[in-house]
Amino acid sequence: MRCGVVMEELASEVVAELPDDAARREVLALVEVVRADPRAFPDVRDPGAVEEIREAFGPCCWIQYMPHDGTIEVREIGWAG
């Protein structure tokens, strides 16, 4: 766990399986941008859902996360590189 960031188990596994250090750096840089301003990215929850779910995109990656008071919970990570 990084300060202000909680990663779901599947998200941690994806980071561990990224193809190289450059890919990991890109994902972690996006996580840091989101952590700094979690509500700057769109809310994508389904109508009627109570959990706030947001998505942010980088050049070759995306993350889906939930903002909490002072932290973000990274639920999913995608890599298209």
N, C-alpha and C positions, 0 to 999 in steps of 0.2 A: 504494500500500500504506500502510495506517495502522499505527502501532506495535502489534504484536501481532495484526494482522489481515492475511490474504492473501485476495484475492478471485479466484476463477476468472474467466476471460474473460467467460463468459456472465453471471455475477452482476454484473460491472462494467457490461456492456451494459444490463442491466435497470435498474440504478441510473441510468444516463445517460438512459434512456427513460421514467422515471417522470414523471407528468403535471405535477408542480410541486415547488417547494421544500419544501412541507409534507410531501409524500410522501417525498422524499429524507431529510428530517429524521427522520421516523418510522422508516424502515428503518435509518438510521445509529444512531438511539437504541437500537433493538433489538440491533444488532450490538454496541454498547458494553455493554449489559446482559449479553449472552452472553460477551463477552470477559472481563468482570469475574468471571464464575462459569460457565465453560463446561460443567461437569458437572451443573449444576442442572436441565438440561432432558433429556427422555427420549431414550434410545438407540433408534433406529428401524431399525437394520440388519437385513437379512434373516438368518434362521438360517444359520449356517455362514460368514457373511461375516467377514472379518478386520478390515476398516476400521470404526472406531467412527464412526457417523453419527448426529447428533442434530438435532432440530428445535425451534425456538422460534417462538412466535406473538405478534404484536402486534395492535392493534385492526383494522388493515387489511392487515397484511403478515405474512409468515412467512419464515424462513430455514432452510436445511438446511446443516449445517456439520460439520466434523471438528475435534475438539480435538487440538492437538499441544502439546508442552512449551512453555508460555508464549505460544502463539499459537492462533488459530483459522483454519481455511481455510473461507471461505464458498463453498459449492458452488452453491447455488441461492437465488434470491430470488423470492418471489411477492408480487403486489400485487392486492388485491381491492377497492380503494377506487374 
